[in-house]
Amino acid sequence: MVHVTPKPILVGERIQQLDMLLHIQEFSSMIAVITGHAQMGKTALLESAVSQLSIHHQVISFSAAETQSENQVLHLVSDQLHVNHDWQSIEQAVLDIHQQGETVNVLIDDAHLLSFELLEILAARAVNEDGWHLVLTGDDTLFDKMLQVQNDLHHSNLIHHIELAAINVEEATDFAAEFFKREGSDSVAISQQKIEHLWALTSGVPGKLLDALLNEKQEKVVEASRFPLGHVAAVCLIAIALVFSSIYQEEGNELDAVEQIIASSSEIIEPQSTGAEKPAQADERLESGFNTRSKSNEIVSDTSQIDIDTKPAKQTVITVKGSEPTIVQPKTSTASATLSIPSTAELKAESVVKIAESKPKPPLHPLLEAPANGFALQLLGVRNRASAEKVMAEFKQALGSDQLSVYETTYKGQPWFVVVYGPVNTKKAANLKAGSIAKRLQNQPWVRPMAKIQEDIRRIHP
């Protein structure tokens, strides 16, 4: 069995490759072949896929380093499916599971160690729509073997190849941050310069970078556990001084010293009377300040009721409750009036209403305006918008078409971003287009009714 670690670290392009792998397992019968040099992250990607797929599907995973022969693989798979040890019983069990609306996903690490004949047996059971879904990881020789298997099975579009490369310096920074986060550190324990040094030292190979970060962490632990030599020397000197003091100091002198210490402590603790404020004076000052604040609060609270009275001498008298009249220059109006000041709550409520009225409604997705009796081709479904938009850009360049778009929906309770081609007027035209796209992209699109896609979009944008 593949030993799954709690959470393999995936960053940058690795996350997009995982999304693509999960999409293929959900919506395609293609065999995913993951290749790359040693410690490039093939096992980490496979383990992440196992963790995701096992939530809703039956997953059989193992390493060819431990299980290589046809007999060993036959017994392992049949035991997982609880059937007899023969390929016919396995095929029937997979078919029964498929008819129940579920799938069987077989993921094999180090598959380049399997014989060509066994790879052909496993691939033959993934070709049919009611067969299992197959993921293989290995070195570059695995891809060559699977190309030959594809030719022998007379299939032109059987393999989806994912080739892993070294990560860049930005991804290495994210890798280090995620590593220390999972180790319980709130921040990265090493500098950006150190991260870049480790990235260059490991050539951006994720497995080697992980080993280097583990070494850095271990060195930090060792340094923190060392007891400083300076502290040791200081403790020894203090101990020697105490020993000599206890030997040569007389008892009477010790008592005198204690009394002197107590006397000096008393002088320090006893407060000086000079310049100190008497309690009565402090109370008076406190009361005066309190009264002043009370009066000012009373005046402010009454400013909402201000009477403006215009006199014949062209002077305006403002009378405020609790204070003397104040004369100011007159205004042009000669009539008496009462000034009404709106409250803060009324101003806020009015502002909220105006903002709500002026806020534009989000535009409808273009596919919602397409005829509901049409069709579209689903090319990809992933968990985050950034991955979907990047893949859409790649598809757009390959297809040379502006009929690509991304919409958001939900899948198994989680956000799901789907790349589609369309609209297409008829199902026949959609199938023809799907065939031409499959040849260019080596990925079989899913022909879907436009009404279903519109229903998906309205889950998020009713």
Secondary structure, DSSP 8 states (H G I E B T S, - for coil): -----S-----THHHHHHHHHHHHHHH---EEEEE-STTSSHHHHHHHHHHHHTTTSEEEEEETTT--SHHHHHHHHHHHHTS-SSHHHHHHHHHHHHHTT--EEEEEETGGGS-HHHHHHHHHHHHSTTS-EEEEEE-HHHHHHHHHHHHHTT-SS-EEEEE-----HHHHHHHHHHHHHHTT-SS-SS-HHHHHHHHHHHTT-HHHHHHHHHHHHHHHHHHHH---HHHHHHHHHHHHHHHHHHHH--HHHHHHHHHHHHHHHHHHHS---TT---HHHHHHHHHHHHHHHHHHHHHHHTTTSEEEEE-TTS-EEEE-TTS--EEE---S--S-EEE----HHHHHHHHHHHHHHHS------GGGGS-TT-EEEEEEEESSHHHHHHHHHHHHHHHT-S-EEEEEEEETTEEEEEEEEEEESSHHHHHHHHHHHHHHHSS--EEEEHHHHHHHHTTT--
